[in-house]
């Protein structure tokens, strides 16, 4: 059993041993879906399409709702 030494002592202490501000390699940001995953890509026209008059800002629309 572990008892804290004082009420304000942290349960876990985390610290960095090394840090680098170099630009990371582009490969680090490559999307690699897991095996068997189905990946779909929206066309730019679908993404930038203006909402229709039935859509209210800030209120999500349920999938399949006309």
C-alpha positions as CSV (number, residue, x, y, z in Angstrom):
1,X,0.0,0.0,0.0
2,X,1.3,3.5,-0.9
3,X,0.5,6.4,1.4
4,X,1.0,10.0,0.2
5,X,3.5,12.0,2.2
6,X,1.3,15.1,2.1
7,X,-2.2,15.9,0.9
8,X,-0.8,18.1,-1.9
9,X,1.8,15.5,-3.2
10,X,0.8,14.4,-6.8
11,X,-0.1,10.8,-7.4
12,X,1.9,10.8,-10.6
13,X,4.7,13.2,-11.7
14,X,5.5,13.5,-15.4
15,X,8.5,15.3,-16.9
16,X,10.2,15.5,-20.3
17,X,13.6,14.1,-20.7
18,X,14.1,15.5,-24.2
19,X,12.3,17.9,-26.5
20,X,12.8,19.0,-30.1
21,X,11.3,21.8,-32.0
22,X,12.4,20.5,-35.4
23,X,9.8,20.1,-38.1
24,X,8.5,16.5,-38.0
25,X,8.7,14.3,-41.0
26,X,5.6,14.4,-43.3
27,X,5.4,10.6,-43.0
28,X,4.4,11.1,-39.3
29,X,1.1,12.7,-40.4
30,X,0.2,10.1,-43.1
31,X,-3.2,8.5,-42.5
32,X,-2.9,4.7,-42.3
33,X,-6.3,3.1,-41.8
34,X,-6.4,-0.2,-40.0
35,X,-6.5,-3.4,-42.2
36,X,-10.1,-4.0,-43.4
37,X,-11.3,-0.5,-42.9
38,X,-13.4,1.1,-45.6
39,X,-12.3,4.7,-46.3
40,X,-14.4,7.1,-48.3
41,X,-13.4,10.5,-49.6
42,X,-15.9,13.3,-50.1
43,X,-15.8,15.4,-53.2
44,X,-14.8,19.0,-52.6
45,X,-18.3,20.1,-53.9
46,X,-19.9,18.0,-51.1
47,X,-17.8,19.6,-48.4
48,X,-18.2,23.2,-49.6
49,X,-21.9,23.0,-50.4
50,X,-24.0,25.6,-48.7
51,X,-26.6,24.3,-46.2
52,X,-30.2,24.2,-47.5
53,X,-33.0,26.2,-45.9
54,X,-34.0,23.4,-43.6
55,X,-30.6,23.3,-41.8
56,X,-30.3,25.6,-38.8
57,X,-26.8,26.7,-37.8
58,X,-25.4,24.8,-34.8
59,X,-28.1,22.1,-34.9
60,X,-26.8,18.8,-36.2
61,X,-28.9,17.0,-38.8
62,X,-29.6,13.3,-38.4
63,X,-28.2,11.1,-41.2
64,X,-30.9,10.2,-43.7
65,X,-33.0,13.3,-42.9
66,X,-34.1,15.0,-46.1
